[in-house]
């Protein structure tokens, strides 16, 4: 396990590691401002917190999620690390990894401009896979056993997110049907803040591990190492969580509006129900080592809450646009990663 001092020294003495580190940091910052807003979208649109306070809360709990959960379970990081094979020519492998990171930033930034809540997790997986295929010239760079976990995660984040959202909303309505509306609204307002904090925490737990694995992959390539096992150092947990918190603090208000307002109109108790559902789903995925999309989980939980009221309460045209963006992420970002890797290897 490399110490922070050794890493810091290598960054300044090895240009390849410096570039890889800067690009990985860029990807984490982009994740912070494009994915983290999903965690607080309902909290903002139900007016439980102002956008500035909600973003600050998300930054803090993203930080805690990366640090705390990784201390107990780093299996998500292992899944991402072992998903692709960058072995072979170390120089070309490092260049291909850098190309994948550029592709991910490009894809995510374009989506953010249009306010489309794409999945950074799937963009990361697609970009790395496309670059690995370009590096090997065939599908030998893909570990399909780990890819199955991604597909399971896609099903989990969509089906379980929707189902838990629907169940949570129905349970809340049934439990509080005879209670004073004014009193329950006050309770759910605070409950919504706590649930949003929990969702932000679990976002950090999921996505932070994914990007730490990229850091470790880059360091292994630069040092000419190949290993399927690793231990995440505490300094890397702190650094990644701080960078993600910084990205979150930048905001992502277009995405907040798209997820929290345009998809379905939520009351305070419904926002609470959707966040509880999303947090539970993310927790189950993190503890079992399945890499899932925070974006998918949160948006499908909101759909489930809206559908619990009535199917027409969900703006299915917005859902259709989101689904199209999700479907295009794998082939789109994968193709960009493949092309950039080929070009980068040719140029550098």
Phi and psi in degrees as GROMACS dihedral restraints (atoms count N, CA, C in turn):
[ dihedral_restraints ]
;  ai    aj    ak    al  type     phi  dphi    fc
    3     4     5     6     1   -76.9    20    10
    4     5     6     7     1   140.6    20    10
    6     7     8     9     1   -85.1    20    10
    7     8     9    10     1   164.7    20    10
    9    10    11    12     1   -64.3    20    10
   10    11    12    13     1   -37.5    20    10
   12    13    14    15     1   -61.0    20    10
   13    14    15    16     1   -44.1    20    10
   15    16    17    18     1   -65.0    20    10
   16    17    18    19     1   -42.4    20    10
   18    19    20    21     1   -62.7    20    10
   19    20    21    22     1   -46.9    20    10
   21    22    23    24     1   -59.1    20    10
   22    23    24    25     1   -41.7    20    10
   24    25    26    27     1   -65.6    20    10
   25    26    27    28     1   -41.0    20    10
   27    28    29    30     1   -67.6    20    10
   28    29    30    31     1   -36.0    20    10
   30    31    32    33     1   -59.3    20    10
   31    32    33    34     1   -41.1    20    10
   33    34    35    36     1   -82.4    20    10
   34    35    36    37     1   -15.4    20    10
   36    37    38    39     1  -104.7    20    10
   37    38    39    40     1   -12.2    20    10
   39    40    41    42     1  -126.8    20    10
   40    41    42    43     1   103.8    20    10
   42    43    44    45     1   -57.7    20    10
   43    44    45    46     1   -35.3    20    10
   45    46    47    48     1   -64.0    20    10
   46    47    48    49     1   -42.8    20    10
   48    49    50    51     1   -68.6    20    10
   49    50    51    52     1   -36.2    20    10
   51    52    53    54     1   -62.4    20    10
   52    53    54    55     1   -44.5    20    10
   54    55    56    57     1   -65.9    20    10
   55    56    57    58     1   -44.9    20    10
   57    58    59    60     1   -60.0    20    10
   58    59    60    61     1   -42.0    20    10
   60    61    62    63     1   -64.5    20    10
   61    62    63    64     1   -44.9    20    10
   63    64    65    66     1   -64.0    20    10
   64    65    66    67     1   -41.7    20    10
   66    67    68    69     1   -66.8    20    10
   67    68    69    70     1   -40.2    20    10
   69    70    71    72     1   -64.4    20    10
   70    71    72    73     1   -41.5    20    10
   72    73    74    75     1   -61.1    20    10
   73    74    75    76     1   -38.9    20    10
   75    76    77    78     1   -62.8    20    10
   76    77    78    79     1   -41.2    20    10
   78    79    80    81     1   -64.6    20    10
   79    80    81    82     1   -39.9    20    10
   81    82    83    84     1   -66.4    20    10
   82    83    84    85     1   -40.9    20    10
   84    85    86    87     1   -63.0    20    10
   85    86    87    88     1   -44.1    20    10
   87    88    89    90     1   -61.3    20    10
   88    89    90    91     1   -41.1    20    10
   90    91    92    93     1   -60.9    20    10
   91    92    93    94     1   -40.2    20    10
   93    94    95    96     1   -61.1    20    10
   94    95    96    97     1   -37.7    20    10
   96    97    98    99     1   -94.0    20    10
   97    98    99   100     1   -14.2    20    10
   99   100   101   102     1  -102.4    20    10
  100   101   102   103     1   -35.5    20    10
  102   103   104   105     1   -92.7    20    10
  103   104   105   106     1   -41.6    20    10
  105   106   107   108     1   -59.1    20    10
  106   107   108   109     1   -34.8    20    10
  108   109   110   111     1   -57.1    20    10
  109   110   111   112     1   -26.6    20    10
  111   112   113   114     1   -61.3    20    10
  112   113   114   115     1   -35.1    20    10
  114   115   116   117     1   -66.2    20    10
  115   116   117   118     1   -30.0    20    10
  117   118   119   120     1  -110.7    20    10
  118   119   120   121     1     4.2    20    10
  120   121   122   123     1   -57.8    20    10
  121   122   123   124     1   -46.7    20    10
  123   124   125   126     1   -69.7    20    10
  124   125   126   127     1   -35.3    20    10
  126   127   128   129     1   -62.8    20    10
  127   128   129   130     1   -35.7    20    10
  129   130   131   132     1   -77.6    20    10
  130   131   132   133     1   -46.7    20    10
  132   133   134   135     1   -74.2    20    10
  133   134   135   136     1   -20.5    20    10
  135   136   137   138     1   -90.4    20    10
  136   137   138   139     1     3.9    20    10
  138   139   140   141     1    62.9    20    10
  139   140   141   142     1    31.2    20    10
  141   142   143   144     1   -77.6    20    10
  142   143   144   145     1   -32.0    20    10
  144   145   146   147     1  -139.5    20    10
  145   146   147   148     1   152.7    20    10
  147   148   149   150     1   -72.2    20    10
  148   149   150   151     1   157.6    20    10
  150   151   152   153     1   -54.7    20    10
  151   152   153   154     1   -41.9    20    10
  153   154   155   156     1   -64.7    20    10
  154   155   156   157     1   -44.8    20    10
  156   157   158   159     1   -66.9    20    10
  157   158   159   160     1   -38.0    20    10
  159   160   161   162     1   -65.7    20    10
  160   161   162   163     1   -42.1    20    10
  162   163   164   165     1   -63.6    20    10
  163   164   165   166     1   -41.8    20    10
  165   166   167   168     1   -62.9    20    10
  166   167   168   169     1   -44.1    20    10
  168   169   170   171     1   -60.5    20    10
  169   170   171   172     1   -44.2    20    10
  171   172   173   174     1   -62.8    20    10
  172   173   174   175     1   -39.2    20    10
  174   175   176   177     1   -61.4    20    10
  175   176   177   178     1   -44.2    20    10
  177   178   179   180     1   -64.8    20    10
  178   179   180   181     1   -46.6    20    10
  180   181   182   183     1   -78.0    20    10
  181   182   183   184     1   -26.1    20    10
  183   184   185   186     1   -60.9    20    10
  184   185   186   187     1   -45.0    20    10
  186   187   188   189     1   -57.2    20    10
  187   188   189   190     1   -49.3    20    10
  189   190   191   192     1   -65.9    20    10
  190   191   192   193     1   -37.8    20    10
  192   193   194   195     1   -63.3    20    10
  193   194   195   196     1   -44.6    20    10
  195   196   197   198     1   -60.2    20    10
  196   197   198   199     1   -48.5    20    10
  198   199   200   201     1   -72.1    20    10
  199   200   201   202     1   -50.9    20    10
  201   202   203   204     1   -69.7    20    10
  202   203   204   205     1   -49.6    20    10
  204   205   206   207     1   -66.8    20    10
  205   206   207   208     1   -35.3    20    10
  207   208   209   210     1   -67.0    20    10
  208   209   210   211     1   -29.2    20    10
  210   211   212   213     1   -63.2    20    10
  211   212   213   214     1   -30.5    20    10
  213   214   215   216     1   -98.2    20    10
  214   215   216   217     1   -34.5    20    10
  216   217   218   219     1  -154.4    20    10
  217   218   219   220     1   114.0    20    10
  219   220   221   222     1  -112.5    20    10
  220   221   222   223     1    25.3    20    10
  222   223   224   225     1   -67.8    20    10
  223   224   225   226     1   -28.3    20    10
  225   226   227   228     1   -64.4    20    10
  226   227   228   229     1   -42.1    20    10
  228   229   230   231     1   -61.6    20    10
  229   230   231   232     1   -40.8    20    10
  231   232   233   234     1   -62.2    20    10
  232   233   234   235     1   -39.9    20    10
  234   235   236   237     1   -61.7    20    10
  235   236   237   238     1   -45.7    20    10
  237   238   239   240     1   -67.6    20    10
  238   239   240   241     1   -41.8    20    10
  240   241   242   243     1   -60.2    20    10
  241   242   243   244     1   -40.9    20    10
  243   244   245   246     1   -91.5    20    10
  244   245   246   247     1     2.4    20    10
  246   247   248   249     1   -72.7    20    10
  247   248   249   250     1   -31.7    20    10
  249   250   251   252     1  -125.4    20    10
  250   251   252   253     1   156.7    20    10
  252   253   254   255     1  -115.9    20    10
  253   254   255   256     1   111.6    20    10
  255   256   257   258     1  -108.3    20    10
  256   257   258   259     1    25.8    20    10
  258   259   260   261     1   -75.7    20    10
  259   260   261   262     1   167.6    20    10
  261   262   263   264     1   114.1    20    10
  262   263   264   265     1  -137.5    20    10
  264   265   266   267     1   -64.9    20    10
  265   266   267   268     1   114.3    20    10
  267   268   269   270     1   -62.0    20    10
  268   269   270   271     1   -40.7    20    10
  270   271   272   273     1   -63.6    20    10
  271   272   273   274     1   -48.6    20    10
  273   274   275   276     1   -65.1    20    10
  274   275   276   277     1   -36.4    20    10
  276   277   278   279     1   -65.0    20    10
  277   278   279   280     1   -41.2    20    10
  279   280   281   282     1   -65.6    20    10
  280   281   282   283     1   -42.1    20    10
  282   283   284   285     1   -63.2    20    10
  283   284   285   286     1   -41.9    20    10
  285   286   287   288     1   -63.7    20    10
  286   287   288   289     1   -39.4    20    10
  288   289   290   291     1   -63.6    20    10
  289   290   291   292     1   -43.1    20    10
  291   292   293   294     1   -61.6    20    10
  292   293   294   295     1   -40.5    20    10
  294   295   296   297     1   -62.1    20    10
  295   296   297   298     1   -40.2    20    10
  297   298   299   300     1   -62.3    20    10
  298   299   300   301     1   -41.1    20    10
  300   301   302   303     1   -66.8    20    10
  301   302   303   304     1   -38.7    20    10
  303   304   305   306     1   -63.2    20    10
  304   305   306   307     1   -41.6    20    10
  306   307   308   309     1   -62.4    20    10
  307   308   309   310     1   -41.2    20    10
  309   310   311   312     1   -65.1    20    10
  310   311   312   313     1   -44.9    20    10
  312   313   314   315     1   -62.9    20    10
  313   314   315   316     1   -42.8    20    10
  315   316   317   318     1   -61.6    20    10
  316   317   318   319     1   -47.5    20    10
  318   319   320   321     1   -62.7    20    10
  319   320   321   322     1   -47.7    20    10
  321   322   323   324     1   -67.6    20    10
  322   323   324   325     1   -39.4    20    10
  324   325   326   327     1   -65.2    20    10
  325   326   327   328     1   -41.5    20    10
  327   328   329   330     1   -63.0    20    10
  328   329   330   331     1   -41.8    20    10
  330   331   332   333     1   -64.8    20    10
  331   332   333   334     1   -38.1    20    10
  333   334   335   336     1   -65.4    20    10
  334   335   336   337     1   -37.9    20    10
  336   337   338   339     1   -59.5    20    10
  337   338   339   340     1   -38.1    20    10
  339   340   341   342     1   -91.4    20    10
  340   341   342   343     1     3.0    20    10
  342   343   344   345     1    70.3    20    10
  343   344   345   346     1    25.7    20    10
  345   346   347   348     1   -94.6    20    10
  346   347   348   349     1   120.3    20    10
  348   349   350   351     1   -79.1    20    10
  349   350   351   352     1    73.1    20    10
  351   352   353   354     1   -74.0    20    10
  352   353   354   355     1   164.7    20    10
  354   355   356   357     1   -90.4    20    10
  355   356   357   358     1   116.4    20    10
  357   358   359   360     1   -67.0    20    10
  358   359   360   361     1   -32.7    20    10
  360   361   362   363     1   -61.9    20    10
  361   362   363   364     1   -46.4    20    10
  363   364   365   366     1   -72.7    20    10
  364   365   366   367     1   -31.8    20    10
  366   367   368   369     1   -64.0    20    10
  367   368   369   370     1   -40.8    20    10
  369   370   371   372     1   -62.3    20    10
  370   371   372   373     1   -48.7    20    10
  372   373   374   375     1   -62.9    20    10
  373   374   375   376     1   -43.3    20    10
  375   376   377   378     1   -67.2    20    10
  376   377   378   379     1   -44.3    20    10
  378   379   380   381     1   -62.8    20    10
  379   380   381   382     1   -44.3    20    10
  381   382   383   384     1   -64.3    20    10
  382   383   384   385     1   -40.7    20    10
  384   385   386   387     1   -66.1    20    10
  385   386   387   388     1   -44.1    20    10
  387   388   389   390     1   -60.7    20    10
  388   389   390   391     1   -41.9    20    10
  390   391   392   393     1   -67.4    20    10
  391   392   393   394     1   -38.8    20    10
  393   394   395   396     1   -65.9    20    10
  394   395   396   397     1   -38.4    20    10
  396   397   398   399     1   -65.2    20    10
  397   398   399   400     1   -41.5    20    10
  399   400   401   402     1   -63.9    20    10
  400   401   402   403     1   -38.0    20    10
  402   403   404   405     1   -65.1    20    10
  403   404   405   406     1   -44.8    20    10
  405   406   407   408     1   -89.3    20    10
  406   407   408   409     1   -18.6    20    10
  408   409   410   411     1    78.3    20    10
  409   410   411   412     1     7.9    20    10
  411   412   413   414     1  -160.3    20    10
  412   413   414   415     1  -174.2    20    10
  414   415   416   417     1   -81.7    20    10
  415   416   417   418     1     6.0    20    10
  417   418   419   420     1   -65.0    20    10
  418   419   420   421     1   -16.2    20    10
  420   421   422   423     1   -83.0    20    10
  421   422   423   424     1     1.2    20    10
  423   424   425   426     1  -111.4    20    10
  424   425   426   427     1   130.4    20    10
  426   427   428   429     1   -93.2    20    10
  427   428   429   430     1    98.2    20    10
  429   430   431   432     1   -69.2    20    10
  430   431   432   433     1   -21.7    20    10
  432   433   434   435     1   -64.5    20    10
  433   434   435   436     1   -39.4    20    10
  435   436   437   438     1   -75.9    20    10
  436   437   438   439     1   -30.1    20    10
  438   439   440   441     1   -65.0    20    10
  439   440   441   442     1   -30.3    20    10
  441   442   443   444     1   -60.2    20    10
  442   443   444   445     1   -36.5    20    10
  444   445   446   447     1   -64.6    20    10
  445   446   447   448     1   -34.5    20    10
  447   448   449   450     1   -65.4    20    10
  448   449   450   451     1   -43.0    20    10
  450   451   452   453     1   -65.5    20    10
  451   452   453   454     1   -39.4    20    10
  453   454   455   456     1   -61.4    20    10
  454   455   456   457     1   -40.1    20    10
  456   457   458   459     1   -63.8    20    10
  457   458   459   460     1   -36.9    20    10
  459   460   461   462     1   -63.2    20    10
  460   461   462   463     1   -43.1    20    10
  462   463   464   465     1   -66.4    20    10
  463   464   465   466     1   -44.5    20    10
  465   466   467   468     1   -61.2    20    10
  466   467   468   469     1   -47.6    20    10
  468   469   470   471     1   -67.8    20    10
  469   470   471   472     1   -28.3    20    10
  471   472   473   474     1   -87.7    20    10
  472   473   474   475     1   -56.6    20    10
  474   475   476   477     1   -70.8    20    10
  475   476   477   478     1   -49.7    20    10
  477   478   479   480     1   -68.3    20    10
  478   479   480   481     1   -36.9    20    10
  480   481   482   483     1   -60.3    20    10
  481   482   483   484     1   -48.6    20    10
  483   484   485   486     1   -63.0    20    10
  484   485   486   487     1   -47.2    20    10
  486   487   488   489     1   -64.1    20    10
  487   488   489   490     1   -43.7    20    10
  489   490   491   492     1   -68.1    20    10
  490   491   492   493     1   -35.0    20    10
  492   493   494   495     1   -62.1    20    10
  493   494   495   496     1   -46.8    20    10
  495   496   497   498     1   -62.5    20    10
  496   497   498   499     1   -47.3    20    10
  498   499   500   501     1   -65.1    20    10
  499   500   501   502     1   -41.6    20    10
  501   502   503   504     1   -63.2    20    10
  502   503   504   505     1   -42.9    20    10
  504   505   506   507     1   -65.9    20    10
  505   506   507   508     1   -45.2    20    10
  507   508   509   510     1   -63.6    20    10
  508   509   510   511     1   -41.1    20    10
  510   511   512   513     1   -64.5    20    10
  511   512   513   514     1   -42.4    20    10
  513   514   515   516     1   -63.5    20    10
  514   515   516   517     1   -44.9    20    10
  516   517   518   519     1   -62.2    20    10
  517   518   519   520     1   -42.3    20    10
  519   520   521   522     1   -67.2    20    10
  520   521   522   523     1   -40.7    20    10
  522   523   524   525     1   -68.2    20    10
  523   524   525   526     1   -36.9    20    10
  525   526   527   528     1  -104.3    20    10
  526   527   528   529     1    13.5    20    10
  528   529   530   531     1   -63.8    20    10
  529   530   531   532     1   -28.9    20    10
  531   532   533   534     1  -104.6    20    10
  532   533   534   535     1    10.0    20    10
  534   535   536   537     1   -92.4    20    10
  535   536   537   538     1   159.5    20    10
  537   538   539   540     1   -65.9    20    10
  538   539   540   541     1   123.9    20    10
  540   541   542   543     1   -60.6    20    10
  541   542   543   544     1   -40.6    20    10
  543   544   545   546     1   -64.7    20    10
  544   545   546   547     1   -41.0    20    10
  546   547   548   549     1   -69.3    20    10
  547   548   549   550     1   -42.3    20    10
  549   550   551   552     1   -67.8    20    10
  550   551   552   553     1   -33.7    20    10
  552   553   554   555     1   -62.5    20    10
  553   554   555   556     1   -41.0    20    10
  555   556   557   558     1   -63.0    20    10
  556   557   558   559     1   -42.5    20    10
  558   559   560   561     1   -63.2    20    10
  559   560   561   562     1   -47.1    20    10
  561   562   563   564     1   -69.2    20    10
  562   563   564   565     1   -25.6    20    10
  564   565   566   567     1   -62.5    20    10
  565   566   567   568     1   -46.9    20    10
  567   568   569   570     1   -71.2    20    10
  568   569   570   571     1   -36.4    20    10
  570   571   572   573     1   -62.5    20    10
  571   572   573   574     1   -37.7    20    10
  573   574   575   576     1   -64.9    20    10
  574   575   576   577     1   -40.2    20    10
  576   577   578   579     1   -62.1    20    10
  577   578   579   580     1   -46.0    20    10
  579   580   581   582     1   -65.3    20    10
  580   581   582   583     1   -40.2    20    10
  582   583   584   585     1   -67.6    20    10
  583   584   585   586     1   -38.0    20    10
  585   586   587   588     1   -65.1    20    10
  586   587   588   589     1   -39.3    20    10
  588   589   590   591     1   -62.2    20    10
  589   590   591   592     1   -40.0    20    10
  591   592   593   594     1   -65.0    20    10
  592   593   594   595     1   -39.0    20    10
  594   595   596   597     1   -65.9    20    10
  595   596   597   598     1   -41.6    20    10
  597   598   599   600     1   -62.9    20    10
  598   599   600   601     1   -40.3    20    10
  600   601   602   603     1   -59.3    20    10
  601   602   603   604     1   -47.1    20    10
  603   604   605   606     1   -71.7    20    10
  604   605   606   607     1   -28.3    20    10
  606   607   608   609     1   -62.0    20    10
  607   608   609   610     1   -45.4    20    10
  609   610   611   612     1   -61.5    20    10
  610   611   612   613     1   -40.7    20    10
  612   613   614   615     1   -61.8    20    10
  613   614   615   616     1   -41.4    20    10
  615   616   617   618     1   -75.3    20    10
  616   617   618   619     1   -60.0    20    10
  618   619   620   621     1   -74.8    20    10
  619   620   621   622     1   -31.6    20    10
  621   622   623   624     1   -59.7    20    10
  622   623   624   625     1   -42.3    20    10
  624   625   626   627     1   -64.3    20    10
  625   626   627   628     1   -38.0    20    10
  627   628   629   630     1   -60.5    20    10
  628   629   630   631     1   -42.1    20    10
  630   631   632   633     1   -81.6    20    10
  631   632   633   634     1   -24.4    20    10
  633   634   635   636     1   -66.0    20    10
  634   635   636   637     1   -35.3    20    10
  636   637   638   639     1   -64.3    20    10
  637   638   639   640     1   -33.1    20    10
  639   640   641   642     1   -68.4    20    10
  640   641   642   643     1   -41.2    20    10
  642   643   644   645     1   -55.8    20    10
  643   644   645   646     1   -48.5    20    10
  645   646   647   648     1   -67.1    20    10
  646   647   648   649     1   -36.6    20    10
  648   649   650   651     1   -63.2    20    10
  649   650   651   652     1   -44.9    20    10
  651   652   653   654     1   -61.2    20    10
  652   653   654   655     1   -43.0    20    10
  654   655   656   657     1   -65.1    20    10
  655   656   657   658     1   -39.5    20    10
  657   658   659   660     1   -64.3    20    10
  658   659   660   661     1   -42.6    20    10
  660   661   662   663     1   -64.5    20    10
  661   662   663   664     1   -45.4    20    10
  663   664   665   666     1   -63.1    20    10
  664   665   666   667     1   -34.2    20    10
  666   667   668   669     1   -91.7    20    10
  667   668   669   670     1     5.2    20    10
  669   670   671   672     1    67.6    20    10
  670   671   672   673     1    32.4    20    10
  672   673   674   675     1  -108.2    20    10
  673   674   675   676     1   149.9    20    10
  675   676   677   678     1  -134.4    20    10
  676   677   678   679     1   123.8    20    10
  678   679   680   681     1  -153.7    20    10
  679   680   681   682     1   146.3    20    10
  681   682   683   684     1  -100.2    20    10
  682   683   684   685     1    -3.1    20    10
  684   685   686   687     1  -123.3    20    10
  685   686   687   688     1   143.6    20    10
  687   688   689   690     1  -157.4    20    10
  688   689   690   691     1   163.7    20    10
  690   691   692   693     1  -120.7    20    10
  691   692   693   694     1   127.7    20    10
  693   694   695   696     1   -81.5    20    10
  694   695   696   697     1   119.3    20    10
  696   697   698   699     1   -70.5    20    10
  697   698   699   700     1   151.2    20    10
  699   700   701   702     1   -61.9    20    10
  700   701   702   703     1   -37.9    20    10
  702   703   704   705     1   -62.7    20    10
  703   704   705   706     1   -31.7    20    10
  705   706   707   708     1   -72.6    20    10
  706   707   708   709     1   -37.7    20    10
  708   709   710   711     1   -59.1    20    10
  709   710   711   712     1   -46.7    20    10
  711   712   713   714     1   -65.1    20    10
  712   713   714   715     1   -43.9    20    10
  714   715   716   717     1   -64.0    20    10
  715   716   717   718     1   -46.6    20    10
  717   718   719   720     1   -65.2    20    10
  718   719   720   721     1   -40.8    20    10
  720   721   722   723     1   -67.6    20    10
  721   722   723   724     1   -35.8    20    10
  723   724   725   726     1   -67.2    20    10
  724   725   726   727     1   -41.6    20    10
  726   727   728   729     1   -66.3    20    10
  727   728   729   730     1   -41.3    20    10
  729   730   731   732     1   -64.8    20    10
  730   731   732   733     1   -39.7    20    10
  732   733   734   735     1   -60.9    20    10
  733   734   735   736     1   -39.0    20    10
  735   736   737   738     1   -62.8    20    10
  736   737   738   739     1   -44.7    20    10
  738   739   740   741     1   -61.4    20    10
  739   740   741   742     1   -40.4    20    10
  741   742   743   744     1   -63.1    20    10
  742   743   744   745     1   -38.6    20    10
  744   745   746   747     1   -65.9    20    10
  745   746   747   748     1   -20.5    20    10
  747   748   749   750     1   -67.7    20    10
  748   749   750   751     1   -30.4    20    10
  750   751   752   753     1   105.5    20    10
  751   752   753   754     1  -161.2    20    10
  753   754   755   756     1   162.4    20    10
  754   755   756   757     1    51.8    20    10
  756   757   758   759     1   -68.7    20    10
  757   758   759   760     1   -28.8    20    10
  759   760   761   762     1   -62.4    20    10
  760   761   762   763     1   -41.5    20    10
  762   763   764   765     1   -69.8    20    10
  763   764   765   766     1   -38.3    20    10
  765   766   767   768     1   -57.5    20    10
  766   767   768   769     1   -44.5    20    10
  768   769   770   771     1   -65.9    20    10
  769   770   771   772     1   -43.1    20    10
  771   772   773   774     1   -64.6    20    10
  772   773   774   775     1   -43.6    20    10
  774   775   776   777     1   -79.3    20    10
  775   776   777   778     1   -45.8    20    10
  777   778   779   780     1   -85.2    20    10
  778   779   780   781     1   -22.3    20    10
  780   781   782   783     1  -117.8    20    10
  781   782   783   784     1   -47.1    20    10
  783   784   785   786     1   -75.4    20    10
  784   785   786   787     1   -27.6    20    10
  786   787   788   789     1   -76.8    20    10
  787   788   789   790     1   -44.1    20    10
  789   790   791   792     1  -163.3    20    10
  790   791   792   793     1   148.8    20    10
  792   793   794   795     1   -83.7    20    10
  793   794   795   796     1   124.3    20    10
  795   796   797   798     1  -112.2    20    10
  796   797   798   799     1   139.3    20    10
  798   799   800   801     1   -87.4    20    10
  799   800   801   802     1   171.4    20    10
  801   802   803   804     1   -59.6    20    10
  802   803   804   805     1   -45.0    20    10
  804   805   806   807     1   -65.7    20    10
  805   806   807   808     1   -30.1    20    10
  807   808   809   810     1   -71.8    20    10
  808   809   810   811     1   -37.5    20    10
  810   811   812   813     1   -61.7    20    10
  811   812   813   814     1   -41.3    20    10
  813   814   815   816     1   -60.4    20    10
  814   815   816   817     1   -45.9    20    10
  816   817   818   819     1   -62.9    20    10
  817   818   819   820     1   -42.1    20    10
  819   820   821   822     1   -67.4    20    10
  820   821   822   823     1   -38.4    20    10
  822   823   824   825     1   -71.1    20    10
  823   824   825   826     1   -39.0    20    10
  825   826   827   828     1   -60.0    20    10
  826   827   828   829     1   -45.3    20    10
  828   829   830   831     1   -62.0    20    10
  829   830   831   832     1   -46.3    20    10
  831   832   833   834     1   -64.1    20    10
  832   833   834   835     1   -43.1    20    10
  834   835   836   837     1   -63.5    20    10
  835   836   837   838     1   -41.0    20    10
  837   838   839   840     1   -63.9    20    10
  838   839   840   841     1   -45.5    20    10
  840   841   842   843     1   -60.8    20    10
  841   842   843   844     1   -45.1    20    10
  843   844   845   846     1   -65.6    20    10
  844   845   846   847     1   -36.9    20    10
  846   847   848   849     1   -65.3    20    10
  847   848   849   850     1   -44.9    20    10
  849   850   851   852     1   -60.8    20    10
  850   851   852   853     1   -41.8    20    10
  852   853   854   855     1   -67.0    20    10
  853   854   855   856     1   -42.5    20    10
  855   856   857   858     1   -65.7    20    10
  856   857   858   859     1   -41.4    20    10
  858   859   860   861     1   -73.5    20    10
  859   860   861   862     1   -21.3    20    10
  861   862   863   864     1   -99.0    20    10
  862   863   864   865     1    -0.8    20    10
  864   865   866   867     1    77.7    20    10
  865   866   867   868     1    20.2    20    10
  867   868   869   870     1   -94.3    20    10
  868   869   870   871     1   119.7    20    10
  870   871   872   873     1   -75.3    20    10
  871   872   873   874     1   114.0    20    10
  873   874   875   876     1  -118.6    20    10
  874   875   876   877     1   167.3    20    10
  876   877   878   879     1   -93.6    20    10
  877   878   879   880     1   122.9    20    10
  879   880   881   882     1   -61.7    20    10
  880   881   882   883     1   -39.5    20    10
  882   883   884   885     1   -59.9    20    10
  883   884   885   886     1   -49.4    20    10
  885   886   887   888     1   -60.5    20    10
  886   887   888   889     1   -45.9    20    10
  888   889   890   891     1   -61.6    20    10
  889   890   891   892     1   -47.2    20    10
  891   892   893   894     1   -69.2    20    10
  892   893   894   895     1   -45.1    20    10
  894   895   896   897     1   -67.8    20    10
  895   896   897   898     1   -38.0    20    10
  897   898   899   900     1   -71.2    20    10
  898   899   900   901     1   -31.5    20    10
  900   901   902   903     1   -66.4    20    10
  901   902   903   904     1   -36.4    20    10
  903   904   905   906     1   -66.5    20    10
  904   905   906   907     1   -40.9    20    10
  906   907   908   909     1   -59.1    20    10
  907   908   909   910     1   -43.6    20    10
  909   910   911   912     1   -62.0    20    10
  910   911   912   913     1   -40.5    20    10
  912   913   914   915     1   -65.3    20    10
  913   914   915   916     1   -44.1    20    10
  915   916   917   918     1   -63.2    20    10
  916   917   918   919     1   -41.2    20    10
  918   919   920   921     1   -68.1    20    10
  919   920   921   922     1   -25.8    20    10
  921   922   923   924     1   -65.0    20    10
  922   923   924   925     1   -28.4    20    10
  924   925   926   927     1   -77.4    20    10
  925   926   927   928     1   -56.6    20    10
  927   928   929   930     1  -173.3    20    10
  928   929   930   931     1   150.0    20    10
  930   931   932   933     1   -58.5    20    10
  931   932   933   934     1   -38.1    20    10
  933   934   935   936     1   -71.9    20    10
  934   935   936   937     1    -9.1    20    10
  936   937   938   939     1   -72.0    20    10
  937   938   939   940     1   -17.6    20    10
  939   940   941   942     1   -92.1    20    10
  940   941   942   943     1   131.9    20    10
  942   943   944   945     1   -80.7    20    10
  943   944   945   946     1    92.8    20    10
  945   946   947   948     1   -70.8    20    10
  946   947   948   949     1   -17.9    20    10
  948   949   950   951     1   -69.1    20    10
  949   950   951   952     1   -38.0    20    10
  951   952   953   954     1   -68.0    20    10
  952   953   954   955     1   -42.0    20    10
  954   955   956   957     1   -59.5    20    10
  955   956   957   958     1   -41.4    20    10
  957   958   959   960     1   -61.9    20    10
  958   959   960   961     1   -41.4    20    10
  960   961   962   963     1   -64.2    20    10
  961   962   963   964     1   -41.7    20    10
  963   964   965   966     1   -63.9    20    10
  964   965   966   967     1   -45.1    20    10
  966   967   968   969     1   -61.6    20    10
  967   968   969   970     1   -39.0    20    10
  969   970   971   972     1   -62.7    20    10
  970   971   972   973     1   -42.0    20    10
  972   973   974   975     1   -63.4    20    10
  973   974   975   976     1   -40.1    20    10
  975   976   977   978     1   -64.4    20    10
  976   977   978   979     1   -45.5    20    10
  978   979   980   981     1   -63.1    20    10
  979   980   981   982     1   -38.3    20    10
  981   982   983   984     1   -76.0    20    10
  982   983   984   985     1   -18.0    20    10
  984   985   986   987     1   -61.7    20    10
  985   986   987   988     1   -46.5    20    10
  987   988   989   990     1   -62.1    20    10
  988   989   990   991     1   -57.9    20    10
  990   991   992   993     1   -69.4    20    10
  991   992   993   994     1   -37.2    20    10
  993   994   995   996     1   -66.8    20    10
  994   995   996   997     1   -56.0    20    10
  996   997   998   999     1   -68.9    20    10
  997   998   999  1000     1   -32.5    20    10
  999  1000  1001  1002     1   -62.9    20    10
 1000  1001  1002  1003     1   -42.4    20    10
 1002  1003  1004  1005     1   -66.8    20    10
 1003  1004  1005  1006     1   -42.1    20    10
 1005  1006  1007  1008     1   -62.0    20    10
 1006  1007  1008  1009     1   -42.3    20    10
 1008  1009  1010  1011     1   -62.4    20    10
 1009  1010  1011  1012     1   -40.5    20    10
 1011  1012  1013  1014     1   -63.6    20    10
 1012  1013  1014  1015     1   -49.3    20    10
 1014  1015  1016  1017     1   -64.3    20    10
 1015  1016  1017  1018     1   -45.0    20    10
 1017  1018  1019  1020     1   -65.0    20    10
 1018  1019  1020  1021     1   -38.2    20    10
 1020  1021  1022  1023     1   -63.0    20    10
 1021  1022  1023  1024     1   -44.4    20    10
 1023  1024  1025  1026     1   -60.4    20    10
 1024  1025  1026  1027     1   -44.1    20    10
 1026  1027  1028  1029     1   -67.9    20    10
 1027  1028  1029  1030     1   -43.0    20    10
 1029  1030  1031  1032     1   -63.9    20    10
 1030  1031  1032  1033     1   -42.1    20    10
 1032  1033  1034  1035     1   -64.2    20    10
 1033  1034  1035  1036     1   -37.9    20    10
 1035  1036  1037  1038     1   -67.9    20    10
 1036  1037  1038  1039     1   -42.2    20    10
 1038  1039  1040  1041     1   -78.1    20    10
 1039  1040  1041  1042     1   -37.0    20    10
